[in-house]
């Protein structure tokens, strides 16, 4: 979502509840998405770099994520907010593996509180490749859905139980 608690205590509390909920429902992997703020990001016609962090130094998820286009390991810095805390608490308290995917966005956009459509597109593309989801975001570039499209429900897909246990937080 677009909102999270404004205090450290609130972020830790909600992060704990999310991790606990995931554990109770048999989730084996939590993936969070967010922004990696840089002074200048990719141009409109290119993909942003994505930075990957995991709760386990060497595992199949990290290897698979780092093989994706534009992916680099996050070797320095901090991951603030629930993006970093949920996977960390899930690992520490419940043994759930976690991965964090961050897409470059410009400091200028972030400081103005604006969304970065290119960064969002890069995250969606990275996530769909990683999870092998049948999504194609290419036809949505610079388009707003018509009223009829906005009211339509997406087609249902039947998921195997194991697939559902490794989806996103």
N, C-alpha and C positions, 0 to 999 in steps of 0.2 A: 504494500500500500504506500500511500504518499505520506503517512503520518507515523510517528513513533513517539514514545514518551520524551519529555523534555529534560528529565533529570537522569543522572546515572543510575540511581536506585530504581527508577521506573523502567529503564532499559533492561537492567539486569533481571528485574521481576518478570517482565513480559518474556524476555529471552528464556528464562528458566521454565515458564509455563509452556512455551512453544516446544522446547526440547523435551519436556516431560510428556506432552501430548504426543509428540512424534514417537517417543519410546513406547508409550502405552499402545500405540497403533502399529508397532512392529517395523517402523521405518529403519532402514539400514544405512541410508546415505542422505545427508541434508546438503543441498546446494543453495547458496545465497548469491544474489546478484547485486552489484552496486557500481558506483563511479570511482574512477581513479583520476584524480584531478591533476592536470598538467598545465603548464603555462600556455601551450598551444597544442591543439589536438589535430587529428587527421583532417584533410580537406573533405569537402562534401562528397566528392566522387570516390573516396577510398575508404577502406575499413579501418576503424580504430584498432589499436593494439588492445589485447586483453591480457590482464595479469591474473595469474592463478596462484592461489594459496590453498593448502589442504591441512587438515589436522593430523595427518600421518605423513612423515617425510618421504617415504618410498611406498607407494601403493599403486594398484592398477588404475585408480581414478586419476591420480596425478599424471601418470604416464600417458593415459588416453587424452587428457585435457591438453597436455603440452604438445601433443601431435596435431592439434587443431590449428587452422590458419591464424596467423597473427598472435598466437599465444606465447606468453613468456612467464617464467616463474617470478613471483613477487619476492624479491630478495631484500627489500628494505622498506621501511615505512610502517604505518599502523593502519588497521582496518577499524574504523570507528563505528559505533552504534551496533544495532542488532545484526548487521551483516557479518560482523566478526564475532560477536558474543554468542549468538545462537549456536553456530557450529562448535565453538570452543566449549561451551557448557554441555552440549550434547555429547561430545567426546569425553569430557572429564567425568560427568555424572552418570552417563548412560551407555558409554562405549559405542556411540553412533559415529561413523565416519562423516567427515564434513569437507566440502569443497567450496571455495569462494571464487567467483568469477567477477572481475572488475573491468569495466571498459573505460578507456580514456575519454575524458571530457575536459573542456577548457575551463580554466580558473575563472575566466570572465563570465561564462554562462552560469557557473556554479555560484559565483558571488551575487549574481542578479536573481538567483532562485529560479532560473529557467531550466526547462527540460532540454535534453540534447537528443533529438530524434536519431541522429547517426549513431550515438552511443547505445541507445536502446536497440536499434536495429542490429548492431554488432552483437549485443548480448543475446538477443533472440536467435540470431544465426548461429552463434557459438553453442548455445544451449540445445538447439534442435539437432545440430550435428553430434554433440556429445551424447545426447539421449536417443539419438536416431529416431526423432519424431517426424511424422509426415507433414511438416508445415512448410509453406512457401510464402515468405514475406515480401517477395520481389514485386508482386502486383499492387502492394499497398503504398508504394513510394509516392509521397506528395499527394495522396488522395484522401479525402474524407469520405466516410461511408454515406451513402444516400440514406434517407429516412427509412426506406424499406430494408436496406442492408443492416442498419443499426438495430432494427426490431427483430431480425431473423436470429434464430438460435443456431449455433454451430452444430454440424452433424455430430452425433454421438459416436464415440469409438469405444469398442470393448477392450478393456485392459486386462492383462493377466495380473493375478494377485501380486506376484513378485515385482512387476513393473511399478505398481502403485506404491510399493514399499521403498522405492528409491527415487521418489520425485521431490520436487522443490519445496522449500520452506518459503 
